[in-house]
Amino acid sequence: MVRPYVCIEETYISEALCDSGVNVNLMSLKKASELGNLKMNPYNKTIGYTNGQLEMAIDILYEFPINIGGCNFILDIVIADTRDRYDFPLILRRGLFSQPGLILDY
């Protein structure tokens, strides 16, 4: 796992994870609420965790601009109430690693 700095709408998130085992970009409901007026869309999908627990996602941010380590990306980010599952406000999925020319060196 890599911990890059992430900037969303001029707000820095210092505790983001890049995890090669994750299939979606996942943001905690708490962090999404802190960011303010985000244009979220309903998302009726189940999220499964490695410990076997399942929960419903709440919303999704489609084509959301995000800056990771000084590089700009457009990502879909699923919003879930994850406060009981992990301590990180944002987990970035393995597909991020397949971006052409991307080098993560932290």
C-alpha positions in Angstrom: 0.0 0.0 0.0 1.1 3.5 -0.8 0.1 6.7 1.0 0.1 9.6 -1.5 -1.1 13.0 -0.7 -4.5 13.7 -2.2 -6.2 17.0 -2.9 -9.9 17.3 -3.5 -11.4 20.7 -4.1 -8.5 22.4 -2.4 -8.8 20.1 0.6 -5.8 17.9 1.3 -6.3 14.4 2.6 -3.1 13.1 4.1 -4.4 9.6 5.0 -5.4 8.1 1.7 -4.4 4.5 0.6 -3.6 3.0 -2.8 -4.5 -0.6 -2.4 -3.9 -3.2 -5.2 -6.7 -5.4 -3.7 -9.5 -2.9 -4.0 -11.9 -2.9 -6.9 -13.5 0.6 -6.3 -12.3 4.0 -5.2 -13.9 4.3 -1.7 -14.5 7.5 0.3 -16.0 7.5 3.8 -19.3 9.3 4.3 -17.7 11.4 7.0 -15.0 12.7 4.6 -17.6 13.3 1.9 -19.7 15.3 4.4 -16.6 17.3 5.4 -15.9 18.3 1.8 -19.3 19.9 1.6 -21.6 20.3 -1.4 -20.5 17.4 -3.6 -22.8 16.3 -6.5 -23.5 12.7 -5.4 -25.6 10.2 -7.2 -27.5 7.2 -5.6 -25.6 4.0 -5.9 -27.4 0.8 -4.9 -24.5 -1.7 -4.8 -23.1 -3.9 -2.1 -19.5 -3.4 -0.9 -17.7 -6.5 0.3 -14.8 -6.3 2.7 -11.9 -8.8 3.0 -13.2 -9.9 6.4 -16.4 -11.1 4.7 -18.7 -8.3 5.9 -21.0 -6.7 3.4 -22.7 -3.3 3.4 -24.6 -1.1 1.0 -22.9 1.8 -0.6 -24.6 5.2 -0.2 -23.7 7.3 -3.2 -21.2 7.7 -6.0 -19.3 10.6 -7.4 -19.1 10.1 -11.1 -16.1 11.5 -13.1 -14.8 13.4 -10.0 -11.6 15.5 -10.4 -8.9 14.6 -7.9 -5.2 15.4 -7.6 -2.9 12.6 -6.4 0.7 13.4 -5.8 0.5 16.5 -8.1 -1.2 14.6 -11.0 -4.8 15.2 -12.0 -7.2 12.3 -12.4 -10.9 11.9 -13.1 -12.3 9.0 -10.9 -15.6 7.5 -9.9 -15.6 7.4 -6.1 -18.1 5.3 -4.1 -19.3 6.8 -0.8 -20.0 4.4 2.1 -20.3 4.7 5.9 -17.0 3.0 6.7 -16.3 4.4 10.1 -16.5 1.0 11.7 -14.4 -0.7 9.0 -11.2 1.3 8.6 -9.6 4.5 9.7 -8.8 6.0 6.3 -11.1 8.6 4.6 -10.1 7.5 1.0 -9.0 4.2 -0.5 -7.9 4.2 -4.2 -8.5 1.1 -6.3 -6.0 -1.0 -8.2 -7.1 0.4 -11.6 -5.3 3.6 -10.7 -2.0 1.7 -11.0 -2.8 0.9 -14.7 -2.8 4.5 -15.8 -0.4 5.1 -18.7 2.8 6.7 -17.5 1.9 6.5 -13.8 4.9 6.1 -11.5 4.2 6.1 -7.7 7.3 6.7 -5.7 6.6 7.5 -2.1 
